[in-house]
Amino acid sequence: MTEPYLFRVVVPRRDYQRVEWLAEVLRGEGFELLWAKVDRLFEQRSDLDAVEIVFVARLAAKARRELERRLAASLRGSIGFFVSHPYKR
């Protein structure tokens, strides 16, 4: 049984390559991109711009845990983070 989960991924621009694989996953069935944006935080440090991706994924519990593990492994050693929780419209 699939349930909708809201995911929010935030990484500095310099670490975006760590989660580039996410673009391919978002093209998959059951994923809805809500927004993707870049926030300029420091005028002199564009490498620290915040890249934010928010999407809803309809996944079974096992698939959600696997996506969370993959995100955690990708962001290990970075100041980037992700948050996921059940989504209610």
C-alpha positions, -999 to 999 in steps of 0.1 A, spaced: 0 0 0 14 34 -10 11 65 11 20 101 2 51 116 19 64 151 16 101 154 11 122 186 15 158 185 4 181 215 10 218 215 0 244 242 -6 250 248 -43 285 234 -40 271 200 -29 242 198 -54 261 171 -74 255 148 -44 218 147 -50 217 151 -88 204 115 -90 172 128 -74 162 145 -107 160 111 -124 140 97 -94 115 126 -97 107 116 -132 94 83 -119 58 74 -114 42 85 -82 64 116 -76 51 152 -78 75 181 -78 61 210 -58 90 234 -62 127 237 -68 145 269 -61 178 285 -53 181 311 -25 211 335 -25 222 337 10 256 354 8 265 379 -20 302 369 -20 297 332 -16 275 318 -44 288 283 -35 267 285 -3 234 294 -22 207 271 -9 192 247 -34 157 235 -22 137 207 -37 102 199 -23 82 169 -37 55 145 -28 62 108 -33 36 81 -31 56 51 -18 53 20 1 70 21 36 99 0 24 105 22 -7 103 54 15 129 40 39 152 31 9 149 67 -5 156 81 29 187 59 33 200 69 -2 195 106 6 212 102 40 242 85 24 244 112 -3 243 141 22 267 125 47 296 150 53 276 179 39 257 207 56 227 197 35 197 180 49 163 164 41 130 160 59 102 137 52 68 132 68 33 120 58 16 143 35 -20 154 40 -36 177 14 
